[in-house]
Amino acid sequence: MGTFSGSDATLLRTMTVTNDLDLGQMLADTEAEILRVVGEREGATSGVYEQIRYHLGLDGSDGPRGKRMRPLLGLLAYASIAGDHAAALPGAAAVELGHNFSLVHDDIEDGDVERRHRATLWAIHGVPQAINTGDLIFSLSRVALHRLSDLGFSDRKVLRLMRLYDQTCVLLCEGQYIDIATSAQDAPMTVELYFDMIGRKTAALISASIEAGALLATDDEDVIGHYRRFGWSLGLAFQLNDDLLGIWGQEQKTGKVPTDVARHKKTLPVLYAFEHAAPADRERLAELRAKPVPSDAEIADVVAILERAGADTFTRTEARRHRDAALAELDGLAAVEPAAREKLAGIINSVISA
C-alpha cells in the first residue's frame, strides 16, 4: 500500500554521504532484528516462514530486499536524539514488517506477478496462501514491538507506540480503499482526493516511522510533534518529487527510465491536467490514457498536454512547499543536537530535486 519507492534509492545514496552514522550497520541490525521474529521454524508451519523470508529477501538467496528506508529513517530520528540506534531496533523491525504485509496484499490486489525482479508470493503459492502470509506478517510486526519491554521501555511507552502503529495501519488500509475504489471508476480521481490518498498511503507511514523513533528517545512532546510533522511533510514531498521524476526525471539521476505515462499511473501531474487542461487537451488525454500500450509518440503527446496545463509547474511547487514545511519543523528542534538536525536537513534538501 505504501507508495514511497521511486526516491528510495536516491535517499539511501544521499543519507550515506551526508550522515556520519553507519547506515550499513543500521541496516544489518534491522534485518537481524527482523530475523528474530521470522527466523527458521521447524514443523508443520515452517513453510509460511520460508514464504515470509522469501518476500523480504532474507531467504539466503541474495534476493532483492528493498531499501528498508522507513526503518532507517526511524532509527536516524532516534539516534539524532539518543546518540545510538540499538534500543529502537524492535520498532524498526515492526515498521518494515508492517510495510511488507501491505506489499503482499498489494501484489494480489493489483495482479502483479513480479516484485523486485522476481515472482511475487501469490504468483508462486496462490492467492489464499499469500493472503494468509500477509496477515501473519502483520501479526508478527506487532509481536516485534513486544521486545521493547525487554529492553527497558515502560509499558506506557510501548502501548503508545502500538497505538501509533495501529492507527497508521488503519490509514494505510483507508488509502488503499481510495486507490482501489477510484480505479474502478471511469472519472479520474480529483487532485484533492489524491492528496488525501497519498497522505494515508505514503506520508502516514513515513511520519509514523520517524515519530516512533522520536517518542522512544524522548518524553518531550514538543520534540515528538516536530518529528511527526517533519515526517508527514517529508512523505508528501518525496511522493510528489517521485511523481515528477516518473515523467520528467532523467535516467542517470533516478536509475530508471521515466515510464509512469506508459504505465498509466495515477500521479498528480496527470490528475491536475484532467482538471485544468483545455477541453480539447482533456479529451485527447482521456483518449490516450485509454490505450493499453501507448506508442512513444503518444507518450510524448501526453507529456506535452501535461506541460501545456502547467501540471509540471504545479507539482514542482507543491513538492517544494512540503519540502520547506519539513525543513521548518527541523528548525523548531532546538532541543536536538544541532549537527544531527543539519544532517537531516541535508537529506531532504539533497533528495527533493524538484
DODREN-274379 format. One line per field, with one value per residue: x, y, z of N, C-alpha, C in turn; residue in one letter. Coordinates in steps of 0.1 Angstrom, whole numbers, plus 5000, padded with zeros to 4 digits. Example, Ala and Ser with C-alpha at 12.3 -4.5 7.8 and 13.67 -1.06 7.14 Angstrom:
<atoms>
nxx	c(5132/5128)
nyy	c(4943/4978)
nzz	c(5078/5071)
caxx	c(5123/5137)
cayy	c(4955/4989)
cazz	c(5078/5071)
cxx	c(5132/5129)
cyy	c(4967/5000)
czz	c(5078/5079)
kolnu	c(A/S)
</atoms>
This chain:
<atoms>
nxx	c(5008/5020/5035/5059/5086/5100/5119/5135/5161/5176/5174/5188/5214/5220/5218/5239/5261/5258/5256/5272/5266/5266/5251/5250/5255/5232/5212/5220/5216/5189/5178/5187/5172/5146/5149/5149/5122/5111/5126/5142/5119/5107/5088/5052/5045/5067/5069/5054/5069/5092/5081/5077/5104/5113/5098/5108/5134/5152/5160/5183/5192/5204/5186/5165/5160/5147/5149/5147/5140/5121/5124/5151/5149/5134/5153/5173/5161/5157/5184/5194/5185/5191/5216/5225/5214/5205/5186/5162/5156/5136/5113/5120/5121/5094/5081/5092/5082/5055/5051/5057/5037/5016/5025/5025/4997/4991/5002/4986/4961/4966/4973/4999/5026/5053/5078/5104/5120/5116/5094/5062/5047/5020/5019/5035/5026/4999/4968/4953/4972/4991/4975/4971/4998/5005/4988/4999/5025/5017/5007/5030/5045/5035/5041/5068/5072/5070/5094/5105/5097/5114/5137/5137/5119/5091/5058/5038/5050/5055/5029/5018/5033/5024/4997/5001/5012/4990/4971/4983/4983/4956/4952/4967/4952/4928/4937/4944/4919/4907/4923/4918/4890/4887/4900/4882/4864/4852/4857/4884/4904/4901/4923/4923/4914/4935/4956/4946/4947/4975/4984/4975/4985/5013/5026/5017/5029/5057/5057/5049/5070/5092/5082/5079/5106/5114/5096/5104/5129/5126/5107/5097/5071/5070/5092/5087/5064/5074/5090/5070/5055/5075/5081/5056/5054/5078/5072/5051/5064/5084/5068/5055/5078/5086/5065/5071/5096/5089/5079/5093/5118/5154/5172/5198/5198/5178/5180/5162/5141/5119/5087/5061/5039/5035/5027/5003/5000/4985/4992/5000/5006/4991/4965/4961/4961/4938/4920/4926/4935/4930/4897/4899/4924/4920/4901/4917/4937/4922/4916/4941/4950/4934/4945/4959/4987/5005/5022/5056/5053/5027/5030/5047/5029/5011/5027/5032/5007/5003/5023/5014/4992/5003/5010/5034/5047/5029/5030/5058/5059/5043/5057/5080/5069/5061/5085/5098/5082/5088/5115/5111/5100/5122/5138/5126/5135/5151/5160/5173/5204/5225/5241/5231/5206/5212/5222/5199/5184/5201/5196/5169/5171/5189/5176/5151/5145/5130)
nyy	c(4988/5012/5039/5051/5049/5053/5072/5061/5049/5071/5085/5068/5068/5095/5097/5081/5096/5119/5116/5108/5085/5050/5036/5012/4994/5000/4990/4962/4955/4960/4940/4918/4920/4917/4890/4878/4875/4863/4841/4808/4780/4750/4720/4718/4744/4756/4763/4787/4806/4804/4815/4842/4850/4848/4867/4890/4890/4877/4851/4839/4838/4859/4876/4903/4930/4954/4988/4994/5018/5031/5020/5028/5056/5060/5050/5068/5091/5084/5081/5106/5120/5103/5094/5068/5038/5013/5005/5011/4992/4971/4986/4995/4971/4964/4984/4978/4952/4958/4974/4956/4936/4950/4952/4925/4921/4941/4932/4911/4924/4941/4924/4919/4900/4901/4914/4935/4922/4895/4866/4872/4865/4854/4846/4824/4807/4809/4827/4823/4813/4835/4856/4847/4847/4874/4883/4871/4883/4909/4904/4895/4918/4933/4917/4920/4945/4939/4933/4956/4961/4943/4955/4976/4997/5016/5002/5020/5036/5017/5008/5032/5034/5012/5019/5041/5027/5010/5028/5039/5018/5016/5039/5033/5012/5025/5044/5026/5016/5039/5041/5017/5019/5043/5035/5018/5034/5054/5082/5104/5105/5132/5160/5169/5146/5129/5140/5134/5106/5099/5110/5092/5067/5071/5093/5089/5065/5071/5093/5081/5063/5080/5095/5074/5067/5091/5093/5071/5080/5102/5121/5145/5163/5184/5181/5155/5161/5179/5161/5143/5160/5167/5143/5138/5159/5153/5128/5135/5153/5136/5118/5135/5145/5121/5117/5137/5128/5104/5112/5134/5128/5123/5096/5091/5102/5090/5063/5049/5045/5071/5061/5064/5075/5057/5035/5042/5054/5067/5098/5130/5151/5141/5140/5166/5178/5168/5183/5209/5213/5225/5221/5205/5193/5178/5159/5146/5136/5118/5100/5090/5079/5057/5039/5007/5001/5026/5043/5056/5081/5088/5088/5110/5129/5129/5140/5165/5176/5177/5195/5218/5223/5231/5213/5202/5224/5230/5206/5206/5229/5222/5201/5214/5231/5213/5203/5225/5229/5207/5212/5235/5224/5210/5232/5240/5223/5229/5216/5194/5178/5199/5193/5168/5176/5192/5173/5158/5178/5182/5158/5160/5183/5175/5153/5160/5169/5186)
nzz	c(5000/5007/4989/4987/4970/4945/4951/4969/4965/4958/4981/4999/4989/4993/5021/5029/5022/5036/5062/5092/5107/5107/5082/5070/5091/5106/5089/5087/5114/5117/5100/5113/5136/5125/5117/5141/5146/5124/5118/5112/5114/5127/5118/5111/5103/5091/5065/5059/5072/5056/5033/5041/5046/5020/5006/5019/5011/5026/5025/5022/4996/4984/4975/4962/4985/4989/5000/5027/5038/5055/5082/5086/5085/5109/5128/5124/5134/5161/5168/5164/5186/5209/5204/5197/5180/5188/5208/5196/5177/5177/5171/5145/5131/5133/5118/5092/5088/5089/5067/5047/5049/5037/5011/5002/5001/4984/4959/4953/4950/4929/4909/4903/4892/4896/4918/4926/4907/4909/4912/4927/4959/4957/4931/4931/4952/4952/4957/4982/5001/5000/5010/5036/5045/5043/5063/5085/5085/5092/5119/5131/5130/5150/5172/5171/5184/5210/5222/5230/5256/5269/5266/5284/5281/5292/5300/5294/5274/5254/5248/5238/5215/5201/5197/5180/5158/5151/5144/5122/5104/5100/5085/5062/5051/5046/5027/5007/5001/4989/4966/4952/4949/4934/4911/4899/4888/4860/4858/4864/4894/4918/4923/4949/4963/4957/4971/4996/4995/4991/5015/5033/5023/5019/5033/5059/5069/5067/5084/5108/5112/5117/5139/5157/5163/5176/5198/5213/5221/5236/5260/5255/5244/5226/5209/5199/5184/5165/5150/5141/5124/5106/5094/5081/5062/5048/5037/5019/5003/4991/4977/4958/4945/4934/4916/4898/4888/4876/4852/4841/4849/4848/4835/4844/4869/4884/4880/4865/4836/4828/4831/4839/4825/4804/4818/4828/4853/4882/4889/4904/4883/4861/4870/4877/4852/4840/4854/4847/4821/4787/4771/4747/4750/4773/4764/4745/4762/4778/4758/4750/4774/4775/4759/4758/4754/4749/4722/4716/4705/4713/4740/4742/4734/4755/4776/4765/4767/4795/4802/4789/4804/4827/4846/4854/4866/4887/4903/4910/4925/4946/4957/4966/4984/5005/5011/5022/5044/5059/5064/5080/5103/5113/5119/5142/5161/5186/5208/5200/5191/5173/5150/5142/5134/5113/5095/5089/5076/5054/5041/5031/5015/4996/4984/4975/4945/4930)
caxx	c(5000/5029/5040/5072/5095/5109/5130/5142/5175/5183/5175/5198/5227/5222/5220/5252/5272/5256/5254/5283/5261/5269/5238/5251/5253/5218/5205/5223/5210/5174/5175/5189/5160/5135/5150/5145/5108/5107/5137/5139/5110/5106/5074/5042/5044/5079/5067/5049/5080/5100/5075/5080/5118/5115/5093/5117/5147/5161/5159/5197/5195/5209/5174/5163/5155/5142/5159/5145/5141/5113/5130/5163/5145/5131/5165/5180/5154/5161/5198/5197/5182/5197/5230/5227/5202/5203/5174/5150/5155/5123/5104/5124/5116/5079/5078/5095/5072/5042/5051/5057/5024/5008/5030/5020/4983/4991/5005/4973/4950/4970/4976/5014/5033/5067/5082/5119/5126/5113/5080/5055/5042/5008/5022/5042/5019/4985/4962/4949/4984/4997/4967/4975/5012/5004/4982/5009/5035/5011/5007/5044/5050/5031/5049/5082/5072/5070/5108/5108/5096/5126/5149/5135/5109/5079/5046/5031/5056/5052/5014/5016/5039/5014/4986/5006/5013/4977/4964/4989/4978/4942/4953/4972/4941/4919/4943/4943/4905/4905/4930/4910/4876/4888/4904/4870/4855/4856/4862/4897/4904/4904/4935/4921/4913/4948/4964/4941/4952/4989/4986/4972/4993/5027/5030/5014/5039/5069/5056/5049/5083/5100/5076/5082/5120/5114/5089/5112/5141/5123/5093/5094/5061/5072/5102/5080/5055/5081/5094/5058/5051/5086/5079/5045/5058/5088/5065/5044/5074/5090/5058/5054/5090/5086/5056/5078/5107/5083/5075/5103/5131/5165/5176/5211/5196/5169/5183/5151/5136/5106/5077/5047/5029/5033/5021/4990/5000/4977/5001/4995/5005/4980/4952/4960/4958/4924/4912/4930/4938/4919/4888/4904/4935/4914/4896/4928/4943/4914/4917/4955/4950/4926/4952/4966/5001/5007/5034/5064/5047/5016/5035/5052/5017/5006/5036/5030/4994/5006/5031/5005/4983/5010/5010/5047/5049/5021/5036/5071/5056/5038/5069/5089/5062/5061/5099/5101/5075/5096/5127/5107/5099/5136/5143/5120/5140/5162/5164/5180/5218/5225/5248/5222/5195/5217/5223/5185/5181/5208/5189/5157/5175/5196/5168/5139/5152/5120)
cayy	c(5000/5024/5043/5058/5039/5057/5081/5054/5047/5084/5088/5059/5073/5108/5095/5075/5105/5131/5113/5100/5073/5038/5031/4998/4987/5001/4980/4949/4954/4959/4927/4908/4921/4910/4876/4873/4873/4854/4831/4794/4773/4736/4715/4720/4758/4762/4768/4801/4815/4805/4825/4855/4854/4850/4880/4900/4889/4872/4836/4833/4836/4872/4881/4918/4932/4967/4997/4995/5033/5035/5017/5036/5069/5059/5048/5081/5101/5080/5083/5121/5124/5094/5092/5055/5033/4999/5003/5014/4982/4965/4995/4995/4958/4964/4992/4972/4941/4963/4979/4944/4929/4957/4949/4912/4922/4950/4924/4904/4933/4947/4913/4919/4887/4903/4925/4935/4914/4881/4863/4876/4853/4848/4840/4811/4799/4811/4838/4820/4813/4848/4864/4843/4851/4888/4885/4867/4894/4920/4900/4895/4932/4937/4909/4926/4956/4935/4932/4969/4959/4936/4965/4985/5008/5014/4997/5031/5040/5006/5009/5044/5031/5002/5027/5048/5017/5005/5040/5041/5007/5019/5049/5026/5005/5035/5049/5016/5016/5050/5038/5007/5024/5052/5027/5011/5045/5060/5095/5104/5110/5146/5164/5169/5132/5123/5144/5126/5092/5098/5112/5079/5056/5074/5102/5083/5055/5079/5101/5073/5057/5090/5098/5063/5069/5102/5091/5062/5086/5114/5123/5159/5163/5193/5174/5145/5168/5184/5150/5138/5168/5166/5130/5139/5167/5146/5118/5141/5159/5125/5113/5145/5145/5109/5119/5144/5120/5094/5117/5143/5125/5119/5082/5090/5106/5082/5049/5042/5053/5076/5053/5065/5077/5044/5025/5048/5056/5079/5107/5144/5158/5137/5144/5181/5181/5165/5193/5223/5214/5230/5210/5196/5185/5168/5149/5138/5129/5106/5090/5084/5071/5045/5029/4998/5002/5038/5044/5066/5094/5091/5092/5124/5138/5131/5149/5179/5181/5180/5208/5229/5225/5236/5202/5201/5235/5228/5195/5210/5239/5215/5193/5224/5236/5203/5202/5237/5227/5197/5220/5244/5216/5208/5244/5242/5213/5234/5207/5182/5181/5207/5186/5158/5183/5197/5162/5156/5189/5179/5147/5164/5192/5167/5143/5166/5176/5193)
cazz	c(5000/5007/4976/4988/4965/4935/4956/4980/4961/4959/4996/5005/4985/5000/5035/5030/5021/5044/5076/5097/5112/5098/5078/5067/5103/5109/5080/5092/5127/5114/5094/5123/5144/5118/5117/5155/5146/5112/5115/5109/5122/5124/5119/5100/5099/5086/5051/5059/5075/5044/5024/5046/5043/5006/5003/5025/5006/5037/5024/5019/4982/4980/4968/4964/4998/4991/5006/5042/5041/5066/5095/5087/5089/5123/5136/5124/5143/5174/5171/5165/5200/5219/5201/5193/5174/5191/5215/5187/5166/5176/5164/5131/5126/5132/5107/5079/5086/5086/5053/5038/5048/5028/4998/4998/4997/4972/4947/4950/4946/4916/4900/4900/4893/4899/4926/4927/4896/4910/4914/4940/4967/4952/4918/4934/4962/4951/4965/4996/5010/5001/5019/5050/5048/5046/5076/5095/5086/5100/5133/5136/5131/5164/5181/5171/5193/5224/5227/5236/5271/5274/5266/5295/5278/5300/5294/5288/5261/5244/5245/5230/5202/5195/5193/5168/5148/5147/5137/5109/5096/5096/5074/5050/5045/5041/5015/4996/4997/4980/4954/4945/4946/4922/4899/4893/4882/4848/4860/4871/4908/4919/4929/4964/4968/4955/4983/5008/4994/4994/5029/5041/5019/5019/5044/5072/5074/5069/5096/5120/5114/5124/5152/5166/5168/5185/5211/5221/5225/5245/5265/5252/5234/5215/5200/5192/5175/5153/5142/5134/5112/5097/5086/5072/5051/5041/5029/5008/4993/4984/4967/4947/4937/4926/4905/4887/4882/4868/4839/4836/4855/4839/4838/4851/4882/4891/4878/4858/4826/4832/4824/4846/4815/4797/4828/4832/4868/4887/4896/4905/4871/4852/4876/4876/4838/4838/4859/4843/4807/4778/4768/4737/4756/4783/4756/4739/4773/4781/4747/4751/4787/4773/4751/4767/4752/4740/4715/4721/4701/4721/4754/4741/4733/4769/4783/4760/4773/4809/4803/4785/4815/4839/4857/4860/4875/4899/4911/4915/4935/4958/4963/4973/4996/5015/5015/5030/5056/5066/5069/5091/5115/5118/5125/5155/5171/5193/5219/5194/5188/5161/5139/5137/5128/5100/5086/5084/5067/5042/5034/5024/5005/4985/4977/4968/4934/4922)
cxx	c(5009/5034/5053/5083/5105/5121/5139/5157/5182/5185/5187/5212/5230/5225/5234/5263/5270/5255/5265/5279/5263/5255/5238/5249/5238/5209/5207/5216/5194/5170/5177/5177/5148/5136/5148/5130/5104/5118/5132/5129/5110/5091/5065/5041/5056/5078/5063/5060/5091/5094/5078/5094/5120/5110/5102/5131/5157/5161/5173/5200/5201/5198/5173/5156/5147/5153/5158/5145/5133/5119/5143/5160/5142/5143/5173/5174/5158/5175/5202/5194/5190/5212/5234/5214/5197/5189/5161/5148/5142/5113/5107/5119/5101/5075/5080/5085/5059/5041/5050/5044/5015/5012/5025/5006/4982/4993/4993/4963/4953/4973/4990/5020/5048/5069/5097/5125/5125/5099/5074/5050/5030/5010/5028/5032/5004/4979/4959/4962/4991/4989/4971/4988/5012/4998/4992/5020/5029/5011/5021/5050/5046/5039/5063/5083/5074/5084/5112/5107/5108/5138/5147/5126/5097/5067/5038/5036/5054/5038/5012/5022/5030/5002/4989/5006/5000/4970/4970/4985/4964/4943/4958/4961/4931/4924/4942/4928/4902/4911/4922/4897/4877/4892/4893/4861/4861/4862/4875/4896/4907/4917/4934/4921/4927/4957/4959/4947/4966/4993/4985/4982/5008/5031/5028/5025/5053/5069/5056/5063/5092/5095/5080/5097/5121/5108/5096/5124/5138/5109/5089/5084/5063/5082/5095/5071/5062/5086/5082/5055/5062/5084/5067/5048/5068/5081/5058/5054/5081/5081/5057/5066/5091/5077/5063/5088/5101/5079/5087/5117/5141/5170/5188/5209/5188/5172/5172/5147/5122/5094/5063/5036/5025/5025/5007/4989/4992/4987/4995/4995/4994/4967/4950/4956/4944/4915/4914/4934/4926/4910/4893/4915/4930/4908/4907/4935/4936/4915/4931/4956/4943/4934/4961/4982/5004/5021/5043/5059/5035/5020/5040/5040/5011/5014/5034/5017/4996/5013/5022/4996/4990/5012/5024/5051/5042/5027/5049/5069/5051/5049/5078/5082/5062/5076/5102/5094/5082/5109/5123/5105/5113/5141/5137/5125/5153/5168/5173/5194/5219/5230/5238/5211/5199/5218/5209/5181/5188/5202/5178/5161/5181/5186/5156/5145/5143/5125)
cyy	c(5013/5026/5050/5048/5044/5065/5073/5052/5060/5088/5080/5065/5086/5106/5089/5086/5117/5128/5104/5087/5061/5032/5016/4989/4988/4991/4966/4946/4952/4945/4916/4908/4915/4895/4870/4869/4863/4844/4817/4788/4758/4731/4719/4734/4764/4768/4783/4810/4815/4815/4839/4859/4855/4863/4892/4900/4884/4857/4830/4832/4849/4878/4896/4920/4946/4976/4999/5009/5037/5032/5026/5050/5070/5058/5061/5091/5097/5084/5098/5127/5116/5092/5078/5049/5020/4997/5004/5003/4975/4973/4995/4982/4958/4972/4985/4960/4947/4968/4967/4936/4936/4954/4935/4913/4931/4941/4916/4913/4939/4937/4913/4906/4889/4915/4924/4924/4899/4879/4867/4863/4846/4841/4826/4802/4800/4822/4834/4820/4827/4857/4860/4847/4866/4891/4882/4878/4905/4916/4900/4909/4937/4930/4915/4937/4952/4935/4946/4969/4952/4945/4976/4997/5005/5009/5008/5036/5030/5006/5021/5041/5021/5010/5035/5038/5013/5016/5042/5030/5009/5029/5043/5019/5014/5041/5039/5015/5027/5047/5028/5012/5034/5045/5021/5021/5050/5074/5095/5109/5125/5149/5164/5155/5125/5127/5136/5112/5091/5101/5099/5068/5058/5081/5096/5074/5062/5087/5093/5066/5067/5094/5087/5064/5080/5099/5080/5069/5097/5114/5138/5159/5173/5188/5164/5150/5173/5172/5144/5146/5168/5154/5131/5147/5160/5136/5124/5147/5148/5120/5122/5146/5133/5110/5127/5136/5109/5098/5125/5139/5121/5105/5082/5094/5096/5067/5042/5052/5058/5069/5054/5067/5064/5034/5031/5050/5068/5088/5121/5151/5154/5141/5159/5185/5178/5176/5207/5224/5220/5218/5200/5187/5175/5156/5140/5131/5117/5096/5083/5075/5058/5035/5020/4999/5014/5038/5055/5080/5098/5094/5106/5133/5140/5141/5163/5184/5185/5193/5220/5233/5231/5226/5200/5212/5234/5217/5199/5220/5232/5207/5203/5229/5226/5201/5213/5235/5217/5204/5229/5236/5213/5220/5246/5232/5218/5225/5195/5187/5187/5200/5175/5164/5187/5185/5158/5166/5186/5168/5152/5174/5185/5159/5149/5175/5184/5208)
czz	c(5000/4993/4976/4983/4955/4940/4966/4977/4962/4973/5002/5002/4992/5014/5038/5030/5030/5059/5081/5103/5102/5094/5074/5080/5108/5101/5085/5105/5126/5109/5104/5133/5138/5118/5131/5154/5135/5109/5113/5119/5118/5125/5108/5095/5093/5073/5050/5063/5064/5034/5028/5043/5028/5002/5007/5019/5016/5037/5021/5005/4976/4971/4970/4977/4999/4998/5021/5046/5053/5079/5096/5091/5104/5132/5136/5133/5157/5178/5171/5178/5210/5216/5196/5188/5180/5198/5207/5177/5166/5168/5149/5124/5123/5120/5093/5077/5083/5072/5044/5038/5038/5013/4993/4994/4985/4959/4943/4944/4932/4905/4895/4902/4896/4908/4928/4919/4900/4914/4927/4946/4961/4939/4920/4942/4961/4960/4979/5005/5011/5010/5033/5054/5051/5059/5087/5097/5094/5115/5139/5138/5145/5174/5182/5182/5207/5230/5233/5251/5277/5275/5276/5292/5287/5293/5287/5275/5250/5239/5235/5216/5194/5190/5180/5156/5142/5139/5123/5099/5091/5084/5061/5043/5039/5028/5003/4992/4986/4966/4946/4941/4934/4910/4892/4887/4869/4849/4868/4886/4908/4925/4944/4969/4967/4967/4995/5007/4997/5008/5037/5036/5020/5031/5057/5078/5076/5082/5109/5123/5122/5137/5162/5172/5178/5198/5219/5227/5236/5249/5262/5241/5223/5205/5192/5181/5162/5144/5134/5122/5102/5088/5077/5060/5042/5032/5017/4998/4985/4973/4955/4938/4928/4914/4894/4880/4873/4854/4833/4842/4845/4844/4847/4866/4890/4890/4871/4847/4830/4825/4830/4836/4808/4805/4833/4847/4871/4896/4895/4891/4862/4857/4875/4862/4835/4843/4853/4829/4799/4774/4758/4742/4766/4775/4750/4750/4777/4770/4748/4764/4785/4765/4760/4766/4743/4734/4720/4717/4709/4735/4753/4740/4747/4776/4778/4766/4787/4810/4799/4796/4827/4850/4863/4869/4888/4908/4917/4926/4948/4965/4971/4985/5008/5020/5025/5044/5065/5072/5081/5104/5121/5125/5139/5165/5178/5203/5213/5190/5174/5149/5133/5129/5114/5090/5081/5074/5054/5034/5025/5013/4993/4977/4969/4957/4926/4921)
kolnu	c(M/G/T/F/S/G/S/D/A/T/L/L/R/T/M/T/V/T/N/D/L/D/L/G/Q/M/L/A/D/T/E/A/E/I/L/R/V/V/G/E/R/E/G/A/T/S/G/V/Y/E/Q/I/R/Y/H/L/G/L/D/G/S/D/G/P/R/G/K/R/M/R/P/L/L/G/L/L/A/Y/A/S/I/A/G/D/H/A/A/A/L/P/G/A/A/A/V/E/L/G/H/N/F/S/L/V/H/D/D/I/E/D/G/D/V/E/R/R/H/R/A/T/L/W/A/I/H/G/V/P/Q/A/I/N/T/G/D/L/I/F/S/L/S/R/V/A/L/H/R/L/S/D/L/G/F/S/D/R/K/V/L/R/L/M/R/L/Y/D/Q/T/C/V/L/L/C/E/G/Q/Y/I/D/I/A/T/S/A/Q/D/A/P/M/T/V/E/L/Y/F/D/M/I/G/R/K/T/A/A/L/I/S/A/S/I/E/A/G/A/L/L/A/T/D/D/E/D/V/I/G/H/Y/R/R/F/G/W/S/L/G/L/A/F/Q/L/N/D/D/L/L/G/I/W/G/Q/E/Q/K/T/G/K/V/P/T/D/V/A/R/H/K/K/T/L/P/V/L/Y/A/F/E/H/A/A/P/A/D/R/E/R/L/A/E/L/R/A/K/P/V/P/S/D/A/E/I/A/D/V/V/A/I/L/E/R/A/G/A/D/T/F/T/R/T/E/A/R/R/H/R/D/A/A/L/A/E/L/D/G/L/A/A/V/E/P/A/A/R/E/K/L/A/G/I/I/N/S/V/I/S/A)
</atoms>
